[in-house]
Amino acid sequence: MSLFSAENIFIVTGASSGIGNAVAKKLIESGATVVAIARRADKLELLKNECACSERCLIEVADLCEHLEDMSSFLSALKEKY
């Protein structure tokens, strides 16, 4: 049984390793769609390949430190994209 509907989209930062990676995987396993953000594309691709429902793992390569001053613009762009 899925805990989330198709409308549930979560943004997970630091998704390439550690807690961010574990949270992204758990959300995807639970039926959510995740926008996985990290600096390393190769690690994000690995995350996507490890998920049984890889279509619910949306990859966004970004260094959020570069977007601190315009975070609202960055998030608006993500919302528009997904």
N, C-alpha and C positions, 0 to 999 in steps of 0.2 A: 504494500500500500504506500502510495506517495504522500508525503507530508505537505507538499507544495503543489500549487497549480502551475500551469505553463506561464502564467503572468508573473510569477515570482522570479525576479532577477536580482541577484546579490552581487555586489562588488567586493572582491577579496583582494586586498593588497598583500604584497609579500608572498604571493601564491607559488613561487618557485621552490620554496623550501620551508622547513619548520612548521610552525603553527599555522601560517597562512596556507600552506600546502595541505595540511590535514583538514583544515576548515573547508577549503574548496572541495576536496574529495568527499567529505561527509555531506555537504550540501547537495552536491551532484548526485550522490548515492540516494539521498532522500527525495529526489525529484525536482530540485531547484535548478535553475539556469544560473551559471556563475560567469561574471566577467572577471577573469583572473588577470591581475596586474602584477608585473614584476619587470625588472631590468633585463633579464636574460631570456631571450627567445627560445634557446635550446631547452632550458629547464621548463618553460611553459609548454612547449611541444611535448615534452616527456610527460608532464601532468595530463595533458589532453589524451595522449596515447594510453595512459594507465587507466583512464575512466571508461567503464563499460558503455556509458552514454555520452560519448565524446562530443556529440552535437550540442550538448548543454554546457560545454566548456568553451567559452568565448575568450580568446586570448588578446590581451592588450599589452604591448611592450612599452613601458614608460618608467621614467625615474620621477617619482612624485615630488622629490625635492626640487625639481626644475619647475614644478607647477604650483608651488606653495602660494605665490602671490596671486595667481589667477585660477585657483582651485575651482571656483564656481563656474568659470568658463570651461575648464577641463571636464567637470562633471556634467555640464549641460551638453557638451559635445558627445560624451558617452551616452547620455540619455537619448539624444537624437539618433545616434548610430545604432543603438540596440533597442 
